[in-house]
Amino acid sequence: MAIEVRIPTILRTYTDGEKAVQGSGDTIAALFADLESRHAGIQDRLIDKDKGNSLRRFVNVYLNDEDVRFLDGVSTKLTDGDSVTILPAVAGGMA
């Protein structure tokens, strides 16, 4: 099963500068584990193990343009050909 994963600039050090990588897995959690096997260290930037292996607070993950937090989080099911986008949350603005 091939899943395209779009990587934000801040995490591209883990993917040798690649903007997108291929991964596999039947859930978001399995996909992240697969990415970790080829891009060591990336999973720790995405998953908070101290909070039940949930997404880190300031990481947004989209499955085909839908926020996985409004689906099943890291248990969200994947199918062949899906596209996953990882985006760091951005804060700031005018004070």
PDB file with one MODEL, atoms N, CA, C and O in Angstrom:
MODEL        1
ATOM      1  N   MET A   1       0.845  -1.164   0.000  1.00  0.00           N
ATOM      2  CA  MET A   1       0.000   0.000   0.000  1.00  0.00           C
ATOM      3  C   MET A   1       0.900   1.241   0.000  1.00  0.00           C
ATOM      4  O   MET A   1       1.757   1.389   0.871  1.00  0.00           O
ATOM      5  N   ALA A   2       0.706   2.115  -0.963  1.00  0.00           N
ATOM      6  CA  ALA A   2       1.522   3.324  -1.078  1.00  0.00           C
ATOM      7  C   ALA A   2       0.733   4.544  -0.625  1.00  0.00           C
ATOM      8  O   ALA A   2      -0.358   4.825  -1.121  1.00  0.00           O
ATOM      9  N   ILE A   3       1.311   5.253   0.320  1.00  0.00           N
ATOM     10  CA  ILE A   3       0.738   6.481   0.838  1.00  0.00           C
ATOM     11  C   ILE A   3       1.769   7.588   0.631  1.00  0.00           C
ATOM     12  O   ILE A   3       2.927   7.442   1.023  1.00  0.00           O
ATOM     13  N   GLU A   4       1.350   8.693   0.015  1.00  0.00           N
ATOM     14  CA  GLU A   4       2.255   9.830  -0.118  1.00  0.00           C
ATOM     15  C   GLU A   4       2.151  10.670   1.141  1.00  0.00           C
ATOM     16  O   GLU A   4       1.053  10.995   1.593  1.00  0.00           O
ATOM     17  N   VAL A   5       3.305  11.022   1.709  1.00  0.00           N
ATOM     18  CA  VAL A   5       3.346  11.838   2.915  1.00  0.00           C
ATOM     19  C   VAL A   5       4.102  13.123   2.595  1.00  0.00           C
ATOM     20  O   VAL A   5       5.282  13.086   2.247  1.00  0.00           O
ATOM     21  N   ARG A   6       3.424  14.247   2.714  1.00  0.00           N
ATOM     22  CA  ARG A   6       4.050  15.545   2.482  1.00  0.00           C
ATOM     23  C   ARG A   6       4.672  16.021   3.790  1.00  0.00           C
ATOM     24  O   ARG A   6       4.024  16.056   4.836  1.00  0.00           O
ATOM     25  N   ILE A   7       5.946  16.386   3.698  1.00  0.00           N
ATOM     26  CA  ILE A   7       6.754  16.709   4.866  1.00  0.00           C
ATOM     27  C   ILE A   7       6.984  18.219   4.945  1.00  0.00           C
ATOM     28  O   ILE A   7       7.395  18.826   3.956  1.00  0.00           O
ATOM     29  N   PRO A   8       6.729  18.837   6.104  1.00  0.00           N
ATOM     30  CA  PRO A   8       6.989  20.271   6.229  1.00  0.00           C
ATOM     31  C   PRO A   8       8.491  20.556   6.286  1.00  0.00           C
ATOM     32  O   PRO A   8       9.287  19.681   6.628  1.00  0.00           O
ATOM     33  N   THR A   9       8.858  21.762   5.954  1.00  0.00           N
ATOM     34  CA  THR A   9      10.272  22.146   5.907  1.00  0.00           C
ATOM     35  C   THR A   9      11.006  21.798   7.193  1.00  0.00           C
ATOM     36  O   THR A   9      12.133  21.305   7.141  1.00  0.00           O
ATOM     37  N   ILE A  10      10.399  22.040   8.331  1.00  0.00           N
ATOM     38  CA  ILE A  10      11.058  21.828   9.619  1.00  0.00           C
ATOM     39  C   ILE A  10      11.418  20.358   9.870  1.00  0.00           C
ATOM     40  O   ILE A  10      12.318  20.077  10.661  1.00  0.00           O
ATOM     41  N   LEU A  11      10.734  19.424   9.215  1.00  0.00           N
ATOM     42  CA  LEU A  11      11.014  17.990   9.408  1.00  0.00           C
ATOM     43  C   LEU A  11      11.817  17.376   8.270  1.00  0.00           C
ATOM     44  O   LEU A  11      12.110  16.181   8.306  1.00  0.00           O
ATOM     45  N   ARG A  12      12.173  18.150   7.280  1.00  0.00           N
ATOM     46  CA  ARG A  12      12.887  17.597   6.124  1.00  0.00           C
ATOM     47  C   ARG A  12      14.313  17.166   6.428  1.00  0.00           C
ATOM     48  O   ARG A  12      14.928  16.469   5.622  1.00  0.00           O
ATOM     49  N   THR A  13      14.848  17.568   7.572  1.00  0.00           N
ATOM     50  CA  THR A  13      16.169  17.067   7.954  1.00  0.00           C
ATOM     51  C   THR A  13      16.122  15.553   8.176  1.00  0.00           C
ATOM     52  O   THR A  13      17.134  14.867   8.035  1.00  0.00           O
ATOM     53  N   TYR A  14      14.946  15.043   8.521  1.00  0.00           N
ATOM     54  CA  TYR A  14      14.783  13.602   8.736  1.00  0.00           C
ATOM     55  C   TYR A  14      14.594  12.843   7.432  1.00  0.00           C
ATOM     56  O   TYR A  14      14.797  11.629   7.387  1.00  0.00           O
ATOM     57  N   THR A  15      14.206  13.549   6.365  1.00  0.00           N
ATOM     58  CA  THR A  15      13.931  12.891   5.082  1.00  0.00           C
ATOM     59  C   THR A  15      14.938  13.304   4.014  1.00  0.00           C
ATOM     60  O   THR A  15      14.641  13.253   2.821  1.00  0.00           O
ATOM     61  N   ASP A  16      16.130  13.714   4.447  1.00  0.00           N
ATOM     62  CA  ASP A  16      17.192  14.135   3.522  1.00  0.00           C
ATOM     63  C   ASP A  16      16.717  15.221   2.560  1.00  0.00           C
ATOM     64  O   ASP A  16      17.092  15.236   1.388  1.00  0.00           O
ATOM     65  N   GLY A  17      15.892  16.124   3.070  1.00  0.00           N
ATOM     66  CA  GLY A  17      15.432  17.254   2.277  1.00  0.00           C
ATOM     67  C   GLY A  17      14.237  16.988   1.385  1.00  0.00           C
ATOM     68  O   GLY A  17      13.767  17.888   0.689  1.00  0.00           O
ATOM     69  N   GLU A  18      13.740  15.759   1.400  1.00  0.00           N
ATOM     70  CA  GLU A  18      12.596  15.416   0.536  1.00  0.00           C
ATOM     71  C   GLU A  18      11.325  16.105   1.008  1.00  0.00           C
ATOM     72  O   GLU A  18      11.015  16.108   2.200  1.00  0.00           O
ATOM     73  N   LYS A  19      10.585  16.694   0.058  1.00  0.00           N
ATOM     74  CA  LYS A  19       9.311  17.352   0.358  1.00  0.00           C
ATOM     75  C   LYS A  19       8.184  16.348   0.556  1.00  0.00           C
ATOM     76  O   LYS A  19       7.216  16.622   1.264  1.00  0.00           O
ATOM     77  N   ALA A  20       8.314  15.199  -0.067  1.00  0.00           N
ATOM     78  CA  ALA A  20       7.311  14.139   0.047  1.00  0.00           C
ATOM     79  C   ALA A  20       8.026  12.799   0.026  1.00  0.00           C
ATOM     80  O   ALA A  20       9.016  12.613  -0.682  1.00  0.00           O
ATOM     81  N   VAL A  21       7.502  11.867   0.818  1.00  0.00           N
ATOM     82  CA  VAL A  21       8.055  10.510   0.862  1.00  0.00           C
ATOM     83  C   VAL A  21       6.898   9.529   0.748  1.00  0.00           C
ATOM     84  O   VAL A  21       5.739   9.894   0.945  1.00  0.00           O
ATOM     85  N   GLN A  22       7.220   8.297   0.432  1.00  0.00           N
ATOM     86  CA  GLN A  22       6.226   7.234   0.369  1.00  0.00           C
ATOM     87  C   GLN A  22       6.275   6.431   1.667  1.00  0.00           C
ATOM     88  O   GLN A  22       7.344   6.208   2.235  1.00  0.00           O
ATOM     89  N   GLY A  23       5.129   6.013   2.111  1.00  0.00           N
ATOM     90  CA  GLY A  23       5.054   5.186   3.302  1.00  0.00           C
ATOM     91  C   GLY A  23       3.941   4.164   3.140  1.00  0.00           C
ATOM     92  O   GLY A  23       3.227   4.148   2.138  1.00  0.00           O
ATOM     93  N   SER A  24       3.813   3.321   4.139  1.00  0.00           N
ATOM     94  CA  SER A  24       2.740   2.328   4.106  1.00  0.00           C
ATOM     95  C   SER A  24       2.234   2.095   5.522  1.00  0.00           C
ATOM     96  O   SER A  24       2.922   2.362   6.507  1.00  0.00           O
ATOM     97  N   GLY A  25       1.022   1.594   5.589  1.00  0.00           N
ATOM     98  CA  GLY A  25       0.402   1.293   6.872  1.00  0.00           C
ATOM     99  C   GLY A  25      -1.101   1.382   6.733  1.00  0.00           C
ATOM    100  O   GLY A  25      -1.612   2.084   5.860  1.00  0.00           O
ATOM    101  N   ASP A  26      -1.807   0.670   7.593  1.00  0.00           N
ATOM    102  CA  ASP A  26      -3.267   0.692   7.497  1.00  0.00           C
ATOM    103  C   ASP A  26      -3.895   1.760   8.382  1.00  0.00           C
ATOM    104  O   ASP A  26      -5.100   2.000   8.305  1.00  0.00           O
ATOM    105  N   THR A  27      -3.079   2.410   9.232  1.00  0.00           N
ATOM    106  CA  THR A  27      -3.537   3.532  10.049  1.00  0.00           C
ATOM    107  C   THR A  27      -2.455   4.608  10.055  1.00  0.00           C
ATOM    108  O   THR A  27      -1.330   4.369   9.618  1.00  0.00           O
ATOM    109  N   ILE A  28      -2.801   5.785  10.550  1.00  0.00           N
ATOM    110  CA  ILE A  28      -1.811   6.862  10.691  1.00  0.00           C
ATOM    111  C   ILE A  28      -0.676   6.402  11.599  1.00  0.00           C
ATOM    112  O   ILE A  28       0.491   6.655  11.299  1.00  0.00           O
ATOM    113  N   ALA A  29      -0.995   5.737  12.693  1.00  0.00           N
ATOM    114  CA  ALA A  29       0.036   5.261  13.626  1.00  0.00           C
ATOM    115  C   ALA A  29       0.984   4.290  12.927  1.00  0.00           C
ATOM    116  O   ALA A  29       2.198   4.386  13.103  1.00  0.00           O
ATOM    117  N   ALA A  30       0.451   3.359  12.142  1.00  0.00           N
ATOM    118  CA  ALA A  30       1.286   2.403  11.417  1.00  0.00           C
ATOM    119  C   ALA A  30       2.129   3.108  10.356  1.00  0.00           C
ATOM    120  O   ALA A  30       3.280   2.736  10.123  1.00  0.00           O
ATOM    121  N   LEU A  31       1.562   4.114   9.721  1.00  0.00           N
ATOM    122  CA  LEU A  31       2.302   4.893   8.741  1.00  0.00           C
ATOM    123  C   LEU A  31       3.482   5.596   9.399  1.00  0.00           C
ATOM    124  O   LEU A  31       4.588   5.592   8.857  1.00  0.00           O
ATOM    125  N   PHE A  32       3.255   6.202  10.566  1.00  0.00           N
ATOM    126  CA  PHE A  32       4.339   6.880  11.261  1.00  0.00           C
ATOM    127  C   PHE A  32       5.420   5.898  11.700  1.00  0.00           C
ATOM    128  O   PHE A  32       6.604   6.230  11.660  1.00  0.00           O
ATOM    129  N   ALA A  33       5.035   4.706  12.114  1.00  0.00           N
ATOM    130  CA  ALA A  33       6.015   3.674  12.480  1.00  0.00           C
ATOM    131  C   ALA A  33       6.832   3.274  11.259  1.00  0.00           C
ATOM    132  O   ALA A  33       8.041   3.063  11.361  1.00  0.00           O
ATOM    133  N   ASP A  34       6.172   3.168  10.093  1.00  0.00           N
ATOM    134  CA  ASP A  34       6.876   2.847   8.856  1.00  0.00           C
ATOM    135  C   ASP A  34       7.852   3.962   8.493  1.00  0.00           C
ATOM    136  O   ASP A  34       8.987   3.691   8.100  1.00  0.00           O
ATOM    137  N   LEU A  35       7.417   5.206   8.622  1.00  0.00           N
ATOM    138  CA  LEU A  35       8.315   6.330   8.341  1.00  0.00           C
ATOM    139  C   LEU A  35       9.521   6.305   9.269  1.00  0.00           C
ATOM    140  O   LEU A  35      10.645   6.565   8.841  1.00  0.00           O
ATOM    141  N   GLU A  36       9.288   5.991  10.537  1.00  0.00           N
ATOM    142  CA  GLU A  36      10.375   5.931  11.513  1.00  0.00           C
ATOM    143  C   GLU A  36      11.421   4.892  11.117  1.00  0.00           C
ATOM    144  O   GLU A  36      12.612   5.089  11.360  1.00  0.00           O
ATOM    145  N   SER A  37      10.989   3.798  10.514  1.00  0.00           N
ATOM    146  CA  SER A  37      11.933   2.741  10.130  1.00  0.00           C
ATOM    147  C   SER A  37      12.888   3.201   9.024  1.00  0.00           C
ATOM    148  O   SER A  37      13.976   2.645   8.871  1.00  0.00           O
ATOM    149  N   ARG A  38      12.486   4.203   8.263  1.00  0.00           N
ATOM    150  CA  ARG A  38      13.345   4.702   7.177  1.00  0.00           C
ATOM    151  C   ARG A  38      13.875   6.112   7.409  1.00  0.00           C
ATOM    152  O   ARG A  38      14.822   6.545   6.753  1.00  0.00           O
ATOM    153  N   HIS A  39      13.257   6.819   8.344  1.00  0.00           N
ATOM    154  CA  HIS A  39      13.639   8.208   8.636  1.00  0.00           C
ATOM    155  C   HIS A  39      13.692   8.381  10.151  1.00  0.00           C
ATOM    156  O   HIS A  39      12.828   9.016  10.755  1.00  0.00           O
ATOM    157  N   ALA A  40      14.731   7.796  10.744  1.00  0.00           N
ATOM    158  CA  ALA A  40      14.857   7.737  12.201  1.00  0.00           C
ATOM    159  C   ALA A  40      14.727   9.105  12.854  1.00  0.00           C
ATOM    160  O   ALA A  40      15.356  10.075  12.431  1.00  0.00           O
ATOM    161  N   GLY A  41      13.895   9.166  13.897  1.00  0.00           N
ATOM    162  CA  GLY A  41      13.706  10.376  14.672  1.00  0.00           C
ATOM    163  C   GLY A  41      12.441  11.140  14.343  1.00  0.00           C
ATOM    164  O   GLY A  41      11.995  11.968  15.137  1.00  0.00           O
ATOM    165  N   ILE A  42      11.855  10.879  13.186  1.00  0.00           N
ATOM    166  CA  ILE A  42      10.680  11.652  12.771  1.00  0.00           C
ATOM    167  C   ILE A  42       9.459  11.358  13.638  1.00  0.00           C
ATOM    168  O   ILE A  42       8.675  12.264  13.922  1.00  0.00           O
ATOM    169  N   GLN A  43       9.288  10.124  14.057  1.00  0.00           N
ATOM    170  CA  GLN A  43       8.107   9.755  14.834  1.00  0.00           C
ATOM    171  C   GLN A  43       8.044  10.505  16.168  1.00  0.00           C
ATOM    172  O   GLN A  43       6.962  10.887  16.612  1.00  0.00           O
ATOM    173  N   ASP A  44       9.182  10.715  16.798  1.00  0.00           N
ATOM    174  CA  ASP A  44       9.201  11.441  18.068  1.00  0.00           C
ATOM    175  C   ASP A  44       8.739  12.882  17.911  1.00  0.00           C
ATOM    176  O   ASP A  44       8.272  13.488  18.876  1.00  0.00           O
ATOM    177  N   ARG A  45       8.858  13.434  16.728  1.00  0.00           N
ATOM    178  CA  ARG A  45       8.408  14.799  16.453  1.00  0.00           C
ATOM    179  C   ARG A  45       6.904  14.869  16.200  1.00  0.00           C
ATOM    180  O   ARG A  45       6.315  15.949  16.220  1.00  0.00           O
ATOM    181  N   LEU A  46       6.289  13.712  15.962  1.00  0.00           N
ATOM    182  CA  LEU A  46       4.872  13.671  15.604  1.00  0.00           C
ATOM    183  C   LEU A  46       3.988  13.127  16.722  1.00  0.00           C
ATOM    184  O   LEU A  46       2.859  13.583  16.904  1.00  0.00           O
ATOM    185  N   ILE A  47       4.499  12.160  17.464  1.00  0.00           N
ATOM    186  CA  ILE A  47       3.714  11.435  18.466  1.00  0.00           C
ATOM    187  C   ILE A  47       4.205  11.766  19.874  1.00  0.00           C
ATOM    188  O   ILE A  47       5.408  11.812  20.129  1.00  0.00           O
ATOM    189  N   ASP A  48       3.260  11.995  20.780  1.00  0.00           N
ATOM    190  CA  ASP A  48       3.570  12.246  22.175  1.00  0.00           C
ATOM    191  C   ASP A  48       3.332  10.951  22.953  1.00  0.00           C
ATOM    192  O   ASP A  48       2.195  10.617  23.286  1.00  0.00           O
ATOM    193  N   LYS A  49       4.399  10.239  23.234  1.00  0.00           N
ATOM    194  CA  LYS A  49       4.284   8.947  23.922  1.00  0.00           C
ATOM    195  C   LYS A  49       3.804   9.105  25.357  1.00  0.00           C
ATOM    196  O   LYS A  49       3.226   8.176  25.922  1.00  0.00           O
ATOM    197  N   ASP A  50       4.038  10.273  25.955  1.00  0.00           N
ATOM    198  CA  ASP A  50       3.587  10.519  27.327  1.00  0.00           C
ATOM    199  C   ASP A  50       2.087  10.765  27.404  1.00  0.00           C
ATOM    200  O   ASP A  50       1.514  10.745  28.493  1.00  0.00           O
ATOM    201  N   LYS A  51       1.450  10.994  26.272  1.00  0.00           N
ATOM    202  CA  LYS A  51       0.007  11.251  26.244  1.00  0.00           C
ATOM    203  C   LYS A  51      -0.712  10.185  25.427  1.00  0.00           C
ATOM    204  O   LYS A  51      -1.569  10.491  24.599  1.00  0.00           O
ATOM    205  N   GLY A  52      -0.352   8.945  25.671  1.00  0.00           N
ATOM    206  CA  GLY A  52      -1.047   7.819  25.052  1.00  0.00           C
ATOM    207  C   GLY A  52      -0.823   7.668  23.571  1.00  0.00           C
ATOM    208  O   GLY A  52      -1.718   7.241  22.843  1.00  0.00           O
ATOM    209  N   ASN A  53       0.381   8.020  23.111  1.00  0.00           N
ATOM    210  CA  ASN A  53       0.718   7.908  21.689  1.00  0.00           C
ATOM    211  C   ASN A  53      -0.227   8.708  20.790  1.00  0.00           C
ATOM    212  O   ASN A  53      -0.582   8.267  19.697  1.00  0.00           O
ATOM    213  N   SER A  54      -0.621   9.875  21.259  1.00  0.00           N
ATOM    214  CA  SER A  54      -1.465  10.750  20.450  1.00  0.00           C
ATOM    215  C   SER A  54      -0.586  11.748  19.692  1.00  0.00           C
ATOM    216  O   SER A  54       0.615  11.857  19.941  1.00  0.00           O
ATOM    217  N   LEU A  55      -1.208  12.462  18.775  1.00  0.00           N
ATOM    218  CA  LEU A  55      -0.469  13.492  18.044  1.00  0.00           C
ATOM    219  C   LEU A  55       0.021  14.558  19.006  1.00  0.00           C
ATOM    220  O   LEU A  55      -0.661  14.911  19.967  1.00  0.00           O
ATOM    221  N   ARG A  56       1.198  15.057  18.735  1.00  0.00           N
ATOM    222  CA  ARG A  56       1.695  16.177  19.535  1.00  0.00           C
ATOM    223  C   ARG A  56       0.763  17.369  19.344  1.00  0.00           C
ATOM    224  O   ARG A  56       0.136  17.531  18.296  1.00  0.00           O
ATOM    225  N   ARG A  57       0.690  18.177  20.356  1.00  0.00           N
ATOM    226  CA  ARG A  57      -0.256  19.289  20.388  1.00  0.00           C
ATOM    227  C   ARG A  57      -0.105  20.242  19.206  1.00  0.00           C
ATOM    228  O   ARG A  57      -1.101  20.725  18.669  1.00  0.00           O
ATOM    229  N   PHE A  58       1.123  20.512  18.800  1.00  0.00           N
ATOM    230  CA  PHE A  58       1.362  21.496  17.759  1.00  0.00           C
ATOM    231  C   PHE A  58       1.675  20.873  16.399  1.00  0.00           C
ATOM    232  O   PHE A  58       2.365  21.469  15.572  1.00  0.00           O
ATOM    233  N   VAL A  59       1.159  19.676  16.187  1.00  0.00           N
ATOM    234  CA  VAL A  59       1.313  19.013  14.888  1.00  0.00           C
ATOM    235  C   VAL A  59      -0.083  18.736  14.337  1.00  0.00           C
ATOM    236  O   VAL A  59      -0.927  18.152  15.017  1.00  0.00           O
ATOM    237  N   ASN A  60      -0.308  19.155  13.117  1.00  0.00           N
ATOM    238  CA  ASN A  60      -1.573  18.879  12.442  1.00  0.00           C
ATOM    239  C   ASN A  60      -1.308  17.881  11.328  1.00  0.00           C
ATOM    240  O   ASN A  60      -0.336  18.010  10.583  1.00  0.00           O
ATOM    241  N   VAL A  61      -2.168  16.897  11.222  1.00  0.00           N
ATOM    242  CA  VAL A  61      -2.036  15.872  10.188  1.00  0.00           C
ATOM    243  C   VAL A  61      -3.346  15.800   9.427  1.00  0.00           C
ATOM    244  O   VAL A  61      -4.424  15.718  10.015  1.00  0.00           O
ATOM    245  N   TYR A  62      -3.230  15.832   8.112  1.00  0.00           N
ATOM    246  CA  TYR A  62      -4.406  15.810   7.245  1.00  0.00           C
ATOM    247  C   TYR A  62      -4.364  14.577   6.358  1.00  0.00           C
ATOM    248  O   TYR A  62      -3.335  14.254   5.764  1.00  0.00           O
ATOM    249  N   LEU A  63      -5.485  13.905   6.278  1.00  0.00           N
ATOM    250  CA  LEU A  63      -5.653  12.776   5.369  1.00  0.00           C
ATOM    251  C   LEU A  63      -6.563  13.259   4.254  1.00  0.00           C
ATOM    252  O   LEU A  63      -7.742  13.536   4.476  1.00  0.00           O
ATOM    253  N   ASN A  64      -6.011  13.358   3.060  1.00  0.00           N
ATOM    254  CA  ASN A  64      -6.783  13.844   1.915  1.00  0.00           C
ATOM    255  C   ASN A  64      -7.529  15.134   2.275  1.00  0.00           C
ATOM    256  O   ASN A  64      -8.716  15.272   1.981  1.00  0.00           O
ATOM    257  N   ASP A  65      -6.833  16.067   2.905  1.00  0.00           N
ATOM    258  CA  ASP A  65      -7.346  17.397   3.277  1.00  0.00           C
ATOM    259  C   ASP A  65      -8.307  17.403   4.465  1.00  0.00           C
ATOM    260  O   ASP A  65      -8.921  18.435   4.737  1.00  0.00           O
ATOM    261  N   GLU A  66      -8.458  16.293   5.177  1.00  0.00           N
ATOM    262  CA  GLU A  66      -9.290  16.253   6.386  1.00  0.00           C
ATOM    263  C   GLU A  66      -8.391  16.095   7.607  1.00  0.00           C
ATOM    264  O   GLU A  66      -7.523  15.222   7.638  1.00  0.00           O
ATOM    265  N   ASP A  67      -8.599  16.935   8.601  1.00  0.00           N
ATOM    266  CA  ASP A  67      -7.826  16.880   9.835  1.00  0.00           C
ATOM    267  C   ASP A  67      -8.134  15.560  10.554  1.00  0.00           C
ATOM    268  O   ASP A  67      -9.291  15.273  10.864  1.00  0.00           O
ATOM    269  N   VAL A  68      -7.093  14.763  10.816  1.00  0.00           N
ATOM    270  CA  VAL A  68      -7.320  13.450  11.439  1.00  0.00           C
ATOM    271  C   VAL A  68      -7.824  13.565  12.873  1.00  0.00           C
ATOM    272  O   VAL A  68      -8.359  12.595  13.411  1.00  0.00           O
ATOM    273  N   ARG A  69      -7.668  14.721  13.500  1.00  0.00           N
ATOM    274  CA  ARG A  69      -8.214  14.903  14.850  1.00  0.00           C
ATOM    275  C   ARG A  69      -9.742  14.830  14.833  1.00  0.00           C
ATOM    276  O   ARG A  69     -10.360  14.491  15.842  1.00  0.00           O
ATOM    277  N   PHE A  70     -10.346  15.147  13.693  1.00  0.00           N
ATOM    278  CA  PHE A  70     -11.803  15.084  13.566  1.00  0.00           C
ATOM    279  C   PHE A  70     -12.252  13.748  12.982  1.00  0.00           C
ATOM    280  O   PHE A  70     -13.444  13.514  12.785  1.00  0.00           O
ATOM    281  N   LEU A  71     -11.285  12.879  12.711  1.00  0.00           N
ATOM    282  CA  LEU A  71     -11.580  11.513  12.275  1.00  0.00           C
ATOM    283  C   LEU A  71     -11.304  10.617  13.483  1.00  0.00           C
ATOM    284  O   LEU A  71     -11.980  10.737  14.504  1.00  0.00           O
ATOM    285  N   ASP A  72     -10.322   9.724  13.379  1.00  0.00           N
ATOM    286  CA  ASP A  72      -9.990   8.839  14.501  1.00  0.00           C
ATOM    287  C   ASP A  72      -8.569   9.052  15.011  1.00  0.00           C
ATOM    288  O   ASP A  72      -7.964   8.132  15.562  1.00  0.00           O
ATOM    289  N   GLY A  73      -8.032  10.257  14.833  1.00  0.00           N
ATOM    290  CA  GLY A  73      -6.672  10.538  15.304  1.00  0.00           C
ATOM    291  C   GLY A  73      -5.667   9.606  14.654  1.00  0.00           C
ATOM    292  O   GLY A  73      -5.738   9.348  13.452  1.00  0.00           O
ATOM    293  N   VAL A  74      -4.732   9.101  15.446  1.00  0.00           N
ATOM    294  CA  VAL A  74      -3.707   8.208  14.890  1.00  0.00           C
ATOM    295  C   VAL A  74      -4.273   6.840  14.525  1.00  0.00           C
ATOM    296  O   VAL A  74      -3.588   6.041  13.886  1.00  0.00           O
ATOM    297  N   SER A  75      -5.506   6.563  14.920  1.00  0.00           N
ATOM    298  CA  SER A  75      -6.164   5.304  14.531  1.00  0.00           C
ATOM    299  C   SER A  75      -6.922   5.427  13.209  1.00  0.00           C
ATOM    300  O   SER A  75      -7.555   4.468  12.768  1.00  0.00           O
ATOM    301  N   THR A  76      -6.864   6.588  12.583  1.00  0.00           N
ATOM    302  CA  THR A  76      -7.543   6.806  11.308  1.00  0.00           C
ATOM    303  C   THR A  76      -7.054   5.808  10.278  1.00  0.00           C
ATOM    304  O   THR A  76      -5.848   5.647  10.088  1.00  0.00           O
ATOM    305  N   LYS A  77      -7.977   5.142   9.616  1.00  0.00           N
ATOM    306  CA  LYS A  77      -7.662   4.128   8.607  1.00  0.00           C
ATOM    307  C   LYS A  77      -7.164   4.770   7.315  1.00  0.00           C
ATOM    308  O   LYS A  77      -7.626   5.842   6.923  1.00  0.00           O
ATOM    309  N   LEU A  78      -6.223   4.104   6.665  1.00  0.00           N
ATOM    310  CA  LEU A  78      -5.663   4.544   5.394  1.00  0.00           C
ATOM    311  C   LEU A  78      -5.947   3.521   4.310  1.00  0.00           C
ATOM    312  O   LEU A  78      -6.099   2.331   4.585  1.00  0.00           O
ATOM    313  N   THR A  79      -6.017   3.996   3.073  1.00  0.00           N
ATOM    314  CA  THR A  79      -6.151   3.097   1.932  1.00  0.00           C
ATOM    315  C   THR A  79      -5.105   3.474   0.894  1.00  0.00           C
ATOM    316  O   THR A  79      -4.570   4.582   0.902  1.00  0.00           O
ATOM    317  N   ASP A  80      -4.831   2.549   0.019  1.00  0.00           N
ATOM    318  CA  ASP A  80      -3.840   2.749  -1.036  1.00  0.00           C
ATOM    319  C   ASP A  80      -4.154   4.017  -1.821  1.00  0.00           C
ATOM    320  O   ASP A  80      -5.296   4.244  -2.222  1.00  0.00           O
ATOM    321  N   GLY A  81      -3.127   4.844  -2.039  1.00  0.00           N
ATOM    322  CA  GLY A  81      -3.299   6.060  -2.809  1.00  0.00           C
ATOM    323  C   GLY A  81      -3.655   7.285  -1.991  1.00  0.00           C
ATOM    324  O   GLY A  81      -3.745   8.384  -2.539  1.00  0.00           O
ATOM    325  N   ASP A  82      -3.862   7.122  -0.677  1.00  0.00           N
ATOM    326  CA  ASP A  82      -4.162   8.269   0.170  1.00  0.00           C
ATOM    327  C   ASP A  82      -2.974   9.232   0.200  1.00  0.00           C
ATOM    328  O   ASP A  82      -1.839   8.861  -0.096  1.00  0.00           O
ATOM    329  N   SER A  83      -3.269  10.463   0.563  1.00  0.00           N
ATOM    330  CA  SER A  83      -2.247  11.489   0.728  1.00  0.00           C
ATOM    331  C   SER A  83      -2.337  12.031   2.149  1.00  0.00           C
ATOM    332  O   SER A  83      -3.408  12.433   2.604  1.00  0.00           O
ATOM    333  N   VAL A  84      -1.208  12.039   2.843  1.00  0.00           N
ATOM    334  CA  VAL A  84      -1.138  12.545   4.202  1.00  0.00           C
ATOM    335  C   VAL A  84      -0.216  13.762   4.211  1.00  0.00           C
ATOM    336  O   VAL A  84       0.897  13.722   3.688  1.00  0.00           O
ATOM    337  N   THR A  85      -0.704  14.843   4.816  1.00  0.00           N
ATOM    338  CA  THR A  85       0.084  16.066   4.930  1.00  0.00           C
ATOM    339  C   THR A  85       0.333  16.351   6.402  1.00  0.00           C
ATOM    340  O   THR A  85      -0.594  16.357   7.212  1.00  0.00           O
ATOM    341  N   ILE A  86       1.589  16.586   6.735  1.00  0.00           N
ATOM    342  CA  ILE A  86       1.976  16.936   8.100  1.00  0.00           C
ATOM    343  C   ILE A  86       2.277  18.430   8.108  1.00  0.00           C
ATOM    344  O   ILE A  86       3.086  18.916   7.318  1.00  0.00           O
ATOM    345  N   LEU A  87       1.620  19.150   9.008  1.00  0.00           N
ATOM    346  CA  LEU A  87       1.846  20.590   9.119  1.00  0.00           C
ATOM    347  C   LEU A  87       2.064  20.971  10.576  1.00  0.00           C
ATOM    348  O   LEU A  87       1.285  20.584  11.447  1.00  0.00           O
ATOM    349  N   PRO A  88       3.121  21.728  10.841  1.00  0.00           N
ATOM    350  CA  PRO A  88       3.261  22.243  12.187  1.00  0.00           C
ATOM    351  C   PRO A  88       2.247  23.357  12.405  1.00  0.00           C
ATOM    352  O   PRO A  88       1.985  24.150  11.501  1.00  0.00           O
ATOM    353  N   ALA A  89       1.678  23.416  13.602  1.00  0.00           N
ATOM    354  CA  ALA A  89       0.738  24.492  13.906  1.00  0.00           C
ATOM    355  C   ALA A  89       1.526  25.792  13.987  1.00  0.00           C
ATOM    356  O   ALA A  89       2.660  25.813  14.467  1.00  0.00           O
ATOM    357  N   VAL A  90       0.928  26.858  13.523  1.00  0.00           N
ATOM    358  CA  VAL A  90       1.591  28.160  13.520  1.00  0.00           C
ATOM    359  C   VAL A  90       0.838  29.081  14.475  1.00  0.00           C
ATOM    360  O   VAL A  90      -0.387  29.189  14.422  1.00  0.00           O
ATOM    361  N   ALA A  91       1.580  29.730  15.332  1.00  0.00           N
ATOM    362  CA  ALA A  91       0.970  30.671  16.276  1.00  0.00           C
ATOM    363  C   ALA A  91       1.623  32.035  16.082  1.00  0.00           C
ATOM    364  O   ALA A  91       2.705  32.151  15.507  1.00  0.00           O
ATOM    365  N   GLY A  92       0.965  33.019  16.556  1.00  0.00           N
ATOM    366  CA  GLY A  92       1.537  34.362  16.476  1.00  0.00           C
ATOM    367  C   GLY A  92       0.531  35.328  15.924  1.00  0.00           C
ATOM    368  O   GLY A  92      -0.665  35.044  15.853  1.00  0.00           O
ATOM    369  N   GLY A  93       1.022  36.453  15.542  1.00  0.00           N
ATOM    370  CA  GLY A  93       0.152  37.486  15.020  1.00  0.00           C
ATOM    371  C   GLY A  93       0.399  38.775  15.751  1.00  0.00           C
ATOM    372  O   GLY A  93       1.438  38.958  16.385  1.00  0.00           O
ATOM    373  N   MET A  94      -0.536  39.648  15.664  1.00  0.00           N
ATOM    374  CA  MET A  94      -0.389  40.959  16.289  1.00  0.00           C
ATOM    375  C   MET A  94      -0.723  40.876  17.768  1.00  0.00           C
ATOM    376  O   MET A  94      -1.646  40.169  18.173  1.00  0.00           O
ATOM    377  N   ALA A  95       0.027  41.594  18.552  1.00  0.00           N
ATOM    378  CA  ALA A  95      -0.221  41.607  20.007  1.00  0.00           C
ATOM    379  C   ALA A  95      -1.059  42.801  20.401  1.00  0.00           C
ATOM    380  O   ALA A  95      -1.366  42.977  21.580  1.00  0.00           O
TER     381      ALA A  95
ENDMDL
END
